[in-house]
Amino acid sequence: MAEEKEALGRSEKSAGSKATRSDMIRLGIALFGGILVLNSYLAKIFFDLSIDETARDLSAFIGAFMLCVPIFWEAIKNLVHGKVRMNELVALALIAAFAQRDYRTAGAVAFFMLITITIEKRTAKGAEAAIEAVVRLTPRSARRIVDGNEEEIDAFTDLRAGDICRVRPGENFPADGLILSGNSTVNQASITGESLPADKNVGSEVFAGTQNLTGRVDFKVTRIGTDTTLGKVRSLIADAQQSKLPIMRLLDQYIGYYTPVILMIAGLAWFITERIDRVIAVLVMAVPAALVIAYPSAVIAAVSAAARLGILIKDVSNIELVARIKAVIFDKTGTLTEGKLEVARLQPVDGVELADLLQVGLSVELHSNHPAAIAMRNLAEEAGVSALNTDNYEEVIGKGVQADINGAVCQVGRETWLQELGISTDSLQETLSASESQGMSIVCVARGNQALGWIGLRDALRPVSKEAVAQLKELGVNQCSMVTGDNQRVADTVAAQLGIEEVYAGCLPEEKESVVRKVKQSGLVVAVVGDGVNDAPALAAGDIGIAMGAFGSDVAVQSASVALMNNDLRRIPFFIGLARKTKVLMHQNLAIGLGFIIVGVY
């Protein structure tokens, strides 16, 4: 299998080399033909009397013929397949020019058309090269550890999830995984766009294609091949390459009608003037060479610039929408904040010990991946508190979790949820009011239908959140909102620090979606920024969904239109500004191209 794949790789590389050589030969012929046509022009201008006209025409004829052959060939292939495209119109213009013995005009038109086609092909090849560069980041071989010994294997065919691999300084990771031993710094710029390396130690996650810089590490493989973060990046780039802007799809749709319409106009010109030079002028000026590269060149440049900063656009049609964004709705936890909760306070009711409160909370949350559960586990580990055995674990989305401990039903979650279950929280009210005003998130703990107390958690704001919100407002984004499942007091505290005016607190996932739809009804183009599974409905409901930190939730990334490979919120205003500049450039290109055609034809 490995030998077959190696052979296939050599075959593909050989095919790619042949295609490159073919392009270079074609370009060389085009340049040589262009020189012959230019030589004829110069001879006519500067040596009109000293050089024989037949010699000048012969130079122009040979050059024009060399330039026209590729266009005629493409036109014939299109007609054989029953298609009418731009090449047929160009071919007719060239035939008309040849019929009038105007070889210099034919050569000039063919030369500029070939240059246009070359630019378009090079643009497409640039996108393909970007994908190939991503693929090359993953090493072909890996060092698998078996019974303490290293064995070198093919990373593409033999590596499996669960394998233990070793990576030395200067080498790239062959797969995603978790570090089991060793410490190092890792260059993740290929994925996140961040220039500074990230510190990695035991338990840290590493990603395929990133470079190990300093220490030797052993890691356990968790994802391989297309399932790795790098594999997903490759898929996103490929999807973006295949997608088109609405205006590009419209041009493709109507290009088949363009040639017949121009032929009708040319026929009308002949009917009115009976001058073949007018017909040739119409056909030549109607060649839509500018339209071929007006949009793709600007779009590919924008996609490439965004990708270098870790902004992956899943569909280029979203660029036009991003340019029109006037409202941004942020999730709070993990988006505006670090998403790394820490226990700030334990508040048991009278008669309950701190350790007992923490132990019940820890035991019930033991199998949850919620940030609050992780914070409790971290504190319990520091305090030496161990979890109790539980049964009948159940997670109620957006409300909390419950489990049985020694036959007693225990809950950890929102105060309102406990009240829905008929559990009184009156004993918590006095201390709850003060804590929430300090910006703490609260989870209440109950056992046997009795409140045991509450646990206060605090989540630090991301350092760039305030700056990002300010930059959005400078761009004219009229409405910056925050939607969160947290309580109103905590949400208001965070919003005030960031300069966000509109706050929607206490929202379940379906309620977040309703908020997004409500804002959209006001007529604004809405972007939704989130990072978790509970953000997926809202991300899908927005005009543009932006998934933070694409290392995170697969559901969030799939629901979003744009994936940020890092957690720098300043990339969002940058992307909006880039989209607006791209849109202006595309429209300028289109206007100039159409302007030349209209003026030339009429």
N, C-alpha and C positions, 0 to 999 in steps of 0.2 A: 504493500500500500504506500509506504513512504517513498519507494523508488518510483512508483507511478506518479505520485504527486510531484516529486522532483522533476520527472520528465515533463509533466504537464507544465510546471513552472518555467522550464527551459523553453518549451514550445511557445508559451504565451510571450515570454521575453523576446524570442526570435521573431514572433509575429509583430510585436510592438516595434522592434528594430526595423523590420521590413516596411511597416507603415510609415515610420519616420523617414526612412530613405526615400520612399515614394513621394512623400510630401516635399522633401528637399529637392528631388529631381523636378517635380512639378513647379516648385518655386523658382528653380534655376532656369527652366525653360521660359517661365513667365517673365523673369527679369531679362533674359536674353532677347525675347520677343519685344519687350518694352523698349530695350535699347535700340533695336532696329527701327521701331516706329519713331522713337525720339530722334534718331539719326536722320530720318526722312524729314521730320519737321524742321530740324536745325538746318539741314541742307537747303530746304525751300526758303527759309527766312534769311539766311546769311550768304548762301551761295546760289541764289536763284538762277543766275545767268551762266555761272561757270560749271555747274554740274548738270549733266543730261537728265531730263525729266523722267526718262524711262528708268534710269538707275535709281532715282529717288523713289519712284513708284514701286520698283522691284524690292527695295529695302523695306518699304512700308507693307507691301503684300506679304513678304515672307514673315515679317514680325507679326502682322495681324493674323495670318493663318495659324501660326504657332499659338497665339493667344486664344484664338477662337475654338480650336479643336476641343479642349476640355468642356467648354460651355455647350457646344453642339452635342457632344457625347452625353452629357447629363440631360439635355433637352430630349434627345431620342429615347433615353431610358425612361424618362417620365411619360412620354407619349405611349411607349410600349405598354406601360402599366396603367394606362388610362388616366393619367394625372396631368393637370394643367397648372404649372407653377411659374415662378419668376423666370427660370432659365429659358422657357419657350419664348417669352416676350423679348428677352435679350437676344436670343438666336435670330428672331425675325428682324430685329433692328440691325444686327450684324449682316444678315443676308441682304437686306435692302442697301446697306452701305457698300457692300461688295458689288452689288448689281450696278451701282452708280460709280464704280471704280474709286470710291472714296475710302481708300485703304487706311489712311491715317486716322480718320474718325472711327472706323471699325476697330482698329488697334487700340485707340485710346479708351473706347468704351469697354472692350474686352479686358484690357489691363486693369482698369479700376474695379471691374466686376470681380476679377480673379483675386485682387488684393482684398476686396470685401469678404469673399468666400474664405480666403486664407485667415483673415482676422477672426471670422466666426468659428472656423475649425480650431484655431489656436485657443480661443476662449473655452470651447468645449473640452479641449485637451487639458487646459489648465485645471478645470474642475475634476477631470479624471485623475490628473496627477495628484491633486489634493487627497483623493481617496487612496491612491497607491501609496502616498507618503504616510497616511494613517496606518495602512496595512503593514508597511515596513517597520513600524515602531515595535511590533511584536516579534521577538526573536524566534527563529525557526527551531532552535533547540532549547531544552530545559534540563536542569540537573535534578533528577528525582532521587530522594533519599529512601533507600530500602534497607532495613536492618542496620542502619548506621552507615551504610556505604552509598557513595554517589554513583549514579548511572546516567549517562547522557541519552536522552530520548528526543524524538520528534515532537515538538510542542503542538503541532497542528493535528497529529494523528494519534499519538500515544498518551497524551496528558489527559487525566481524568479528574473530576471534582473529588476532593478528599485526599489527593496525593500531597506529599510533603516535598517541597522543592527548595533548593538553595540558590541564592542570588548573591554574587560577589560585587564589590564596588566597581562602578563603571558599566555594569550590565543592566539591561532592561528586564522588567518583570514579564514572564511569559503568560500570565493569567491574573485574574483578580484573586485576592485571598486575604488571610489574616496572619499577621506575624506571630510565630510561635516562640522564636528565640532571636536575640540580637537587637541592636539599635542602629539606626541610620538616619540620614536625611535623603529625601527623595525629590527629584525634579518632576513635578506634575504639570509643567507648563503645556505639554502636548494635549492635555485634557482640560485643564482649568483656565489656561491663559495667564496664570500667576507666575511672575518671574522669580519670586523667592521660593526656595525649596521648603518642603514640609518635614518636620521631625516625625520619625516613626519609631515606635517601641513595641513591646509585646502587647498584642491585642489590637494594634492599629491595622486599619484596612489599607491594602495596597492594590494598585490597578495595573492591568496589562498595558504595556507600552511605556510606562513611566520608568525613569532611570534611577537606579540605586547609586547614590553618590559616595557614601563614606564607609559604612560598616557592612560586614557579611551578615545576612539574615536568612533564617529558614521560615518558610510560610506555608500555610495550608491552603490549597487551591479551593476556591468556592465557586468560581464561574470560569468557563473556558469558551473559546471561539467567539461566535456571534453573541453569546450571552454576556460577555464582559462589557464593562463600561465603554472601552475602546471600540468594541464591535458595534455597540449601539450608536456611537458617534459616527462610525462609518456608514451605518444604515441611514442615519439622519441626513448626512451629506449627500448620499446617493438619492434619497427621496427628494431633497431640495433641488438637485441637479435635474431631475426628471419633471419637476413641476414647472408651471408657467404662470406668469401674471395674466389676469383676465384680458388685458389689452393684447397680450401676445397671442392668447388663444383666439381672440377676435380676428387678429391679423391672419392667423393660420386659416381660419374659417373662410375669410373673404378673399384670400389671395387667389383662389380658383376663379373668382369672378373678376378680379382685377385685370387680368390679361385680355379677356374678351371685351371688356369695356374700353380698354385702351385701343384695341384693334378697331372698334367701332368709331372711336374718335379719330383714329388715323384715316379710316375710310371716309369719314366726313370731311377731313382736311383735304383729301384727294378730290372729293366730289366738288368742294367749293373752289379750290385753287388750281386743281389739275397740275400741281407741282410735286414731283416725287421728293424733292429736297425737304418740303414741308412735312411729308409723311415720315421721312427718315428722322427729322427733328423731333416729331411727336414721339416716335418709338424710342429714340435715344434718351430723350429727357424723361420719359416715363419709367425708365429702369429704376426700380426701387432699391438701389444698392444701400442708400443711407438707412432705410427702414430695417434692413437685415441685421444691422449691428446697433441700431439706436437703443433698443431695450436690453438685449442680452449682455452687452458690454457693461452697462451700468449695473445691472442686477448681479452679475458674477463678481464685479468689484465689491459691491456691498456685502454679498454673502461671504466673500473671502475675508474682508476686513472684520466682519463680525465674528467669524470663526476663529480668527487669530486671538480674539479676546475672550474666547470661551462662550460665545453666543451662537447657538445652533438653531438655524431656521429650518423648520420641517417642511415648509411649503413657501416658495418665494411669492406666491400670491398674497401672503400675509404682509409683505412689505408695504403695499398700498394702504392696508388697514392700519398698520403701526404708525404710518405718517399722519393719520387722522385721529389718533388717540387724544381724547379730551378728558378722560376720567380713568383713574387707576385705583383699584380696590386691593388693599394688602391684607393678607392673613397676618396675624400677630406672631404667634409662637413659631419660631424657626424661620421666620421671614424677616420681620422687623427686629425680632430678638434673636439671641444666639440659639435658642431652642435647647439649651442645656440647663434645666432646672436644678436648683440646689435647695435643700430644706433650710429655710430661714428661721422657722419657729415650730416647736411642738407645744400644743396647748391642750392638755387633758382636762376633763371636767374633774370636779372634786372627787377624791377617792380613787382615781385612776393614776397609775404611775406612768412617767414618761416612757420608760422602756416597754411597758405593756401596750401603750398607744402605738409606738413605732413597730412593735412586733406584730400586732394585728394588721396594721397597714402593710407591712412588708409581706406577710404571709398571703394576704389576699391578692396583692399586686405582683406576686413573685413571677408569674408566667406572662405578665403584660409587657408590651414594648413601649408603653406610654412614657414620655419623659418624666412624669411624676413618679412612676414606678422605678425608673432608673435612679432618680434622686434618692428615693427611700432606700434602695439597695446599697447605694454608695455610703449613705450615712450609717446604715445598719452594720456594714462591714467595718467602718471606722470605730463604731461603738461596741462591736463584738456581740451584736444581737443576732440571733439565728431565727430562721423562719420555722413556723409550725406546719404540720401536715394539713393539707386541705383536700376537700372533695367538692364535686359539683361546681367547678369553676365556671363562671359565666360573665361575659363582657357585654355591657349594654352600651352600644355606640353613642357617644356624645354625653353619656350620663355617669358611667362608672363601672366598677366590677364588683362581683360578689362571689363568695365561696363559703363552704361550711368548715368550721374549725371546732373539732370535738363535739359535733352535733349542733352547734350554734351557727345560725346564718349571720355572716358578717358582710358589711358593705363598706366600700371606699369610693367616694365620688362627690358629686355636687350636693350642696345643701338642699336644693329644690328636689332632687331625686329622692333623698331620704324622706323628705316631707311627703312626696307622692306615695311612698311605701308606708306611710303612717307612722314614721319615726319622728318623735318630737325633737326639735333642735333649739328649744327655748333656752336651755342651759348654756348654749354657745353664743347667744346673741351679743352679750356685753363685750366679749373679747373679739368677736368677728368684726364688728363695726370699726374698731380701731385698726385692726390689721389690714383690712381691705383698703383703707384710706392711705396706707403706706405702700400700696402697689403690689401687695402679695397676692398670689393665687392660692385659693383655699380648697383643700379636699377634706371632707368630713369622714370620720370613721365611726362605724356603729357595729355593735355586736348584740345579738339576741334582742333586736328592736330597741336597744338603748344606745344613745349617742355616747361615744367614749371621748370625743374631743375632735380637734382639727389639726391639720398639718399645713403650715404656711410655706409656700414655695415662691422663689423669686427667680426671674429670668432676666439676665442683663441684656440691654439693648445692643444691637450691632453698632460699632463705632461709626459706620458710614450711613446709617439709616436717616438721620436728620439731614445730612448733606444731600442725599438722594432725593428726599422729599422737596427740599428747597430747589434743587435743579429742575425737578419736574414742573414746579410752579413757574420758574423762569422760562420754561419752554411753552407756557400757556396752557398747561394741563389744569383745567378749571376746577377739578374736583379730585382730591385725594382722600380716600376713605379707608377705614380699618374695620374688618369684620373678624370676630373672634368668638370662640366658645367660652371665653373667660367672663367673669362677672363685670358689671358696668363700672364699678369703682376702679378696678384694676385697669380696665380698658381706657377709661378717661385719663388716668394718670399717665399711661404710656403715650396716648395721643397728644396730650398737652406738651410732653417733652419733645415730640417730633414735629409739632405744628400741623397736626392733622385735625380738621374741623369735624368731620362726620365719623361717628363711631356706631357700629352695630355690635352689641355685646350679647353674650348668652346664646349664641346661634349654633344650632345643630347643622350637620352637613347640608340637609335639604333646605334649611332656613338661609344658609349662606348663598345657595343657588337662587333663592327667591330674592335676596337682596340684590344680586347681580342683575336679575331680570328687571327689577324695579328701576335701577339706575339706567339700564338700557332703554327703558320706555320713555325716558326724558329726551331721547334723541342723541345722546352722546355715544361716541365710540369708546367702549370700555375694555380696559386691560385688567386682568385678574392675576395677582402674583401670589403663589402659594408653594408649599413644599410637601404636604402630606397626603395620605389617602383620603382624609376627610375634606381635603381641598379639591379633590378631583371633580365633583359635580359643578362646583363654582368655576373651576378652570375651563371646563367644557362649555359652560353657559356664557362665558365672556366672549366678546368679539375676538379678543386675543388672550390666550392663556399662557402665562409665563411660569414655568416650573423652576424653582430655585434649586441649585445644587443637584444636578442630574445624577449624582452618585446615589441619591436617596430613593424616593418612592417611584417604582416603575409605573404604578397606576397614575401618579401625578404627571409624569413625563409623557405618557401615552395620551392623557387628556389635554395636554397643553399644545399650543401652537409653536412655542419657542422654548428651548431648554437652555438655562444658564448652567454652565459646567462648574461654576463657583458660586459663592454666596455674596458677591459684591453687588449691592443694589444700585451702585452708580452706573453699572452697565445698562440699566434700563433707560435712564434719560439719554445716555450716549446712543443707544440703539434707536430711540425715537428720533433724535437729531439726524442720525445716519439715514434713516428711512426717509425723512423729509427731504434731505439733500439729494438722495437717490431719485426720489419722485420728481423733483424739479429738473434734475439732469435728464431723466428719461423723457419728460415732456418737451424740454428744450430740443433734444435730439430729434424727437418726432416732428416738432413744429418746423425745424429747419429743413428736415428731409422732405416733408410734404410741401413746404414752401417752394423749394427748388423745383419739385415735380410740377406743381400747379402753374408756376410762372413759366416754366419751360414748355409745358404742353399748350398753354393758352396764349 
